[in-house]
């Protein structure tokens, strides 16, 4: 759908292709190429908006709603830390010429903290630059082959992961055949697909859906670790990885903050493990915002400022989200979780437009209940966070208090990034 700005220029703001997906090679490529194409609604004064005819005003309001539903992915101190490690690891591994095992990366954090979006943005930015470096051609292409070039592959871990279903999920990304193949054939097909499509980074999302008390899941994790032999950077994304049991067999590398994992046992059966080479993962945490120190508060206020600049409410005044007690109020309502903040602001803006209020305030947002969207998420894996109730300490002028820090597993005391959800 298009709207027309004041100069008569047509702008598209609703995609005709439906919800964006990333789990096939075509969908990932489409998302990568168009991920920054959305154009927010132009900023109009209240008088200019009122001067529009009813049709143009309706289209502009629809564009405003789309703008609030597509708030940008803003850089934070936490996401910059993830970007520095992940981009450096993928790029360094992609340039290796020797057939050694590539170090992987685990991205951990609580639910709704933007792990998937941040990781996918970093991976897509790497692919943009890598394609440009190679003139958008696969430098390792087999002569006469017509395989699509895919420097990055994005796969969601199956809810009930088994070695076969994990292989099939990867092969489905490429559109490769999986019917009537036994496990060794599936593994070989995965290895061939990664090589033939020039894949440098394999992103496995929701990795903490694996339950280590299940034998099938243990075998699936062994197989995933064995994929590191295929000269790709393995990127695992999951909620609270240190407490999930995925690192039970690992040893912390205290100097780097990473983990050293033993060579997989089951994978030797699949023909992937010629040696007992140890697998190394760098563990990085995408934490929520904190509100304890002046730099942390300043980072939170800066984030709110970035969001406010994207809002299109007609009666909003500068500083709507950062004046007076609003930063403390918004922190208490969301516990510093960026996904919950985005949901509160989006729902609040929609209600403000529907009621004609056209501004956000503490009193107004008290009437907005945050409902975490659990579609496609596994609550048992911690992918749906606890939502702070309405009626917070900030509403009474008190500073929000931090919950006591609890370490869910003493096995990992002080070993790597903090595994805190509160």
C-alpha positions in Angstrom: 0.0 0.0 0.0 1.2 3.5 -0.8 0.6 6.9 0.7 1.5 10.3 -0.8 3.6 12.9 1.0 3.1 16.6 0.8 5.1 16.9 -2.3 3.0 14.3 -4.1 5.7 11.6 -3.9 4.3 8.1 -3.6 5.8 5.9 -0.8 5.2 2.3 -0.1 4.8 1.3 3.5 2.9 -2.0 3.5 4.5 -5.1 1.9 2.5 -7.0 -0.6 4.4 -10.2 0.1 3.0 -10.9 3.6 4.9 -11.5 6.7 8.7 -11.6 6.3 10.4 -14.9 6.7 14.0 -15.9 6.9 14.0 -19.8 7.0 14.5 -20.4 3.3 17.3 -19.2 1.0 14.9 -17.1 -1.0 13.2 -15.6 2.1 16.4 -14.8 3.8 17.8 -13.1 0.7 14.6 -11.1 0.2 14.6 -10.0 3.9 18.3 -9.1 3.7 17.9 -6.9 0.6 14.8 -5.1 1.9 15.3 -5.0 5.6 16.0 -1.2 5.6 13.5 -0.3 2.9 10.6 0.8 5.2 10.1 4.6 5.1 8.4 6.1 8.2 5.5 8.4 7.9 6.5 12.1 7.3 6.3 14.3 10.3 3.3 16.7 10.0 2.1 19.5 12.2 -1.3 19.1 13.8 -2.7 21.9 11.6 -1.3 20.3 8.4 -2.8 17.0 9.4 -6.2 18.6 10.1 -6.1 20.3 6.8 -6.0 17.0 4.9 -9.1 15.6 3.4 -10.6 12.5 5.0 -9.0 10.1 2.5 -5.5 11.5 2.8 -5.8 11.7 6.6 -6.9 8.1 6.7 -3.9 7.0 4.6 -1.5 9.0 6.7 -2.9 7.5 9.9 -2.4 4.1 8.5 1.2 5.0 7.6 1.7 6.3 11.1 0.4 3.0 12.6 2.8 1.1 10.3 5.6 3.4 11.5 4.9 2.5 15.1 4.6 -1.2 14.3 8.0 -1.1 12.6 10.2 0.7 15.1 13.9 0.5 14.1 16.5 -1.8 15.6 18.5 0.6 17.6 22.1 0.1 18.7 22.7 -0.3 22.4 25.8 -0.8 24.5 24.8 -4.5 24.8 24.2 -5.0 21.0 27.5 -3.3 20.2 29.3 -5.8 22.3 27.6 -8.7 20.5 28.3 -7.1 17.1 32.0 -6.6 17.9 32.5 -10.3 18.8 30.1 -11.9 16.2 31.1 -9.8 13.2 34.8 -10.3 14.0 34.4 -14.1 14.5 32.4 -14.6 11.2 34.8 -12.4 9.2 37.9 -14.0 10.6 36.7 -17.5 10.0 35.5 -16.7 6.5 39.0 -15.7 5.6 40.7 -18.8 6.9 42.3 -20.9 4.2 43.2 -24.0 6.3 40.8 -26.9 6.9 40.7 -26.4 10.6 37.7 -26.3 12.9 36.1 -22.9 13.1 35.4 -21.4 16.5 31.7 -20.8 17.0 29.6 -18.1 18.9 26.8 -18.5 21.3 24.5 -15.5 21.8 22.6 -15.7 25.0 20.2 -13.5 27.0 16.6 -13.3 28.3 13.5 -13.5 26.2 12.4 -10.5 24.2 15.8 -8.9 24.4 16.4 -8.8 20.6 18.9 -11.7 20.3 17.5 -13.0 17.0 17.1 -9.5 15.4 20.5 -8.4 16.5 22.2 -11.5 15.3 20.4 -11.6 12.0 21.3 -7.9 11.4 24.9 -8.6 12.1 24.9 -11.7 9.8 23.1 -9.8 7.0 25.6 -6.9 7.2 28.4 -9.4 6.9 26.7 -11.0 3.9 26.3 -7.6 2.3 30.0 -6.9 2.6 31.1 -10.4 1.7 29.0 -10.4 -1.5 30.4 -7.0 -2.5 33.9 -8.3 -1.9 33.3 -11.2 -4.2 31.3 -9.3 -6.9 28.2 -11.2 -5.7 29.6 -14.5 -7.0 30.5 -17.6 -5.1 34.3 -17.8 -5.3 34.1 -21.5 -4.5 31.4 -22.4 -7.0 31.7 -25.7 -8.8 32.1 -25.2 -12.6 28.8 -25.8 -14.3 26.8 -25.7 -11.1 23.9 -23.3 -10.6 23.6 -23.3 -6.8 22.3 -20.1 -5.3 24.9 -18.1 -3.4 24.1 -18.1 0.4 27.0 -16.8 2.6 24.6 -17.0 5.6 22.0 -19.7 6.4 19.4 -19.1 9.1 17.6 -22.1 10.7 15.3 -22.4 13.6 16.0 -25.4 15.9 13.0 -27.8 15.7 10.9 -27.9 18.9 11.5 -31.6 19.2 15.0 -31.8 17.8 16.5 -35.0 16.7 19.6 -35.5 14.5 17.4 -36.2 11.5 15.0 -33.3 12.0 17.9 -31.0 12.6 19.5 -32.0 9.3 16.2 -31.6 7.6 15.7 -28.1 9.0 19.0 -27.1 7.6 18.4 -28.7 4.2 14.9 -27.1 4.0 16.6 -23.7 4.1 18.4 -24.6 0.8 15.4 -26.5 -0.7 17.5 -29.6 -0.8 15.8 -33.1 -1.0 15.4 -34.9 2.3 12.8 -37.7 1.4 13.9 -41.3 2.1 17.4 -40.3 3.3 18.9 -42.0 6.3 21.0 -40.0 8.8 24.4 -40.5 7.2 23.0 -39.4 3.9 21.3 -36.4 5.5 24.6 -35.4 7.1 26.5 -35.7 3.8 23.8 -33.6 2.1 24.2 -30.9 4.8 27.9 -30.8 4.2 27.5 -30.6 0.5 24.8 -27.9 0.7 26.9 -25.7 3.0 29.9 -26.0 0.6 28.1 -25.7 -2.7 26.2 -22.6 -1.6 29.3 -20.9 -0.2 27.9 -20.7 3.3 30.2 -19.0 5.8 27.9 -18.7 8.8 25.2 -21.1 9.9 22.8 -19.5 12.4 20.8 -21.9 14.6 18.1 -20.0 16.5 16.3 -21.1 19.7 19.0 -23.6 20.5 17.8 -23.9 24.1 14.8 -25.8 22.9 17.2 -28.8 23.2 16.6 -30.6 26.5 19.7 -32.3 27.7 17.8 -35.0 29.7 16.6 -36.4 26.3 18.9 -38.7 24.5 17.7 -37.5 21.0 18.5 -33.9 22.0 21.9 -34.9 23.2 22.6 -36.5 19.9 21.3 -33.5 18.1 23.7 -31.2 20.0 26.6 -33.6 19.3 25.7 -33.4 15.6 25.5 -29.6 15.7 28.9 -29.3 17.2 30.3 -31.6 14.5 29.1 -29.2 11.9 32.0 -27.0 13.0 34.1 -29.3 10.9 32.4 -28.1 7.8 34.4 -24.8 7.6 31.5 -22.6 8.7 31.0 -20.4 11.7 28.3 -21.9 13.9 26.2 -19.3 15.6 23.9 -20.6 18.3 21.1 -18.3 19.7 19.3 -19.2 22.9 17.7 -18.0 26.1 20.0 -18.3 29.2 22.4 -20.8 27.6 24.6 -21.2 30.7 21.6 -22.4 32.7 20.2 -24.6 29.9 22.5 -27.5 30.3 24.1 -27.1 26.8 27.5 -26.4 28.5 27.5 -29.3 30.9 30.4 -31.0 29.2 32.3 -27.7 28.5 35.1 -26.0 30.3 35.2 -22.2 30.7 38.0 -20.4 29.0 38.3 -17.7 31.6 40.6 -15.4 29.6 38.2 -15.1 26.7 34.9 -15.6 28.4 34.2 -18.5 26.0 33.7 -22.3 26.4 35.7 -25.3 25.2 33.5 -28.2 24.3 34.8 -31.8 23.9 34.7 -33.4 20.5 31.3 -34.9 19.8 30.9 -38.6 20.5 27.8 -39.5 18.4 29.0 -37.6 15.4 31.9 -40.1 14.9 29.2 -42.6 13.8 28.1 -40.1 11.1 31.6 -39.9 9.6 32.2 -36.3 10.6 34.7 -36.7 13.4 38.1 -38.0 12.1 39.9 -36.5 15.2 39.2 -35.6 18.7 39.6 -31.9 18.0 38.1 -29.7 20.7 35.3 -27.3 19.7 35.5 -23.7 21.0 32.6 -21.3 21.4 32.7 -17.7 22.4 29.8 -16.9 24.7 28.4 -13.4 24.6 25.3 -12.1 26.4 22.8 -9.6 25.0 21.6 -8.3 28.4 18.7 -6.1 29.1 19.1 -2.4 30.1 20.1 -1.7 33.7 19.2 1.3 35.9 21.9 1.3 38.6 24.6 3.7 37.5 24.7 7.1 35.7 26.1 5.5 32.5 23.4 2.9 32.5 20.6 5.5 33.0 22.1 7.6 30.3 22.1 4.6 27.9 18.4 4.0 28.7 17.5 7.6 28.1 19.4 7.7 24.8 17.5 4.6 23.7 14.2 6.2 24.6 15.2 9.3 22.7 15.9 7.2 19.6 12.4 5.6 19.9 10.7 9.0 20.4 12.2 10.4 17.2 10.4 7.6 15.3 7.0 8.3 16.8 4.3 10.2 14.9 1.8 11.3 17.5 0.2 14.7 16.6 0.1 16.2 20.1 3.4 14.8 21.3 5.9 17.3 22.6 9.7 17.0 22.6 10.9 14.9 25.5 7.7 12.9 25.8 9.5 9.7 26.7 12.4 11.2 28.6 11.1 14.2 30.7 10.4 14.0 34.4 9.8 10.5 35.7 9.1 8.8 32.3 12.5 7.0 32.0 12.0 5.4 35.5 8.3 4.7 34.7 9.1 3.0 31.4 12.0 1.0 33.0 9.7 -0.2 35.8 7.0 -1.2 33.3 9.4 -3.2 31.1 12.3 -4.2 33.4 14.6 -2.8 30.7 13.7 -5.4 28.2 13.7 -3.8 24.7 11.0 -6.1 23.3 8.6 -5.3 26.1 9.3 -1.6 25.7 8.6 -1.8 22.0 5.3 -3.6 22.7 4.3 -1.0 25.3 5.1 2.0 23.0 3.5 0.4 20.0 0.2 -0.5 21.8 0.2 2.9 23.5 0.6 4.8 20.3 -2.2 2.8 18.7 -4.5 3.5 21.6 -3.5 7.2 21.6 -4.4 7.4 17.9 -7.7 5.6 18.3 -8.8 7.8 21.2 -7.5 11.1 19.8 -5.2 11.6 22.8 -2.2 11.6 20.4 0.4 11.6 23.2 1.9 9.2 25.7 2.0 9.8 29.5 2.4 7.8 32.6 -1.3 8.0 33.4 -2.2 7.0 29.8 0.2 4.1 29.7 -1.2 2.8 33.0 -4.2 1.7 31.0 -2.1 -0.3 28.5 -1.4 -4.0 29.5 1.7 -5.5 27.9 0.9 -8.8 26.3 4.0 -10.7 25.2 3.5 -12.2 21.8 4.2 -15.9 22.3 3.4 -17.1 18.7 6.2 -19.4 17.6 7.9 -19.2 21.0 8.5 -21.9 23.5 7.6 -20.7 27.0 9.3 -23.7 28.6 12.6 -22.6 27.0 12.3 -19.1 28.6 11.5 -17.5 25.2 8.5 -15.6 26.8 9.5 -13.2 29.6 7.6 -12.3 32.7 5.8 -9.0 32.2 6.0 -6.5 35.1 2.5 -5.7 36.3 0.9 -2.2 36.0 1.2 -0.2 39.2 4.9 0.1 39.5 7.3 1.8 41.9 8.0 4.5 39.3 4.3 5.6 39.3 4.7 6.6 43.0 7.9 8.4 42.4 10.1 5.6 43.8 13.2 4.4 42.0 12.8 0.9 40.5 14.5 -1.8 42.4 16.6 -4.6 41.0 15.5 -8.1 41.7 17.9 -10.2 43.7 20.3 -12.0 41.4 19.9 -15.7 41.4 22.2 -18.2 39.7 20.0 -21.1 38.6 22.9 -23.6 38.5 25.9 -23.5 40.8 27.9 -25.5 38.2 28.4 -22.2 36.3 29.0 -19.9 39.3 31.1 -16.9 38.0 31.9 -18.7 34.7 31.1 -16.4 31.8 28.4 -13.9 31.2 25.7 -13.6 33.9 22.7 -15.7 33.3 20.2 -13.4 34.8 16.6 -12.9 33.8 15.7 -10.5 36.6 
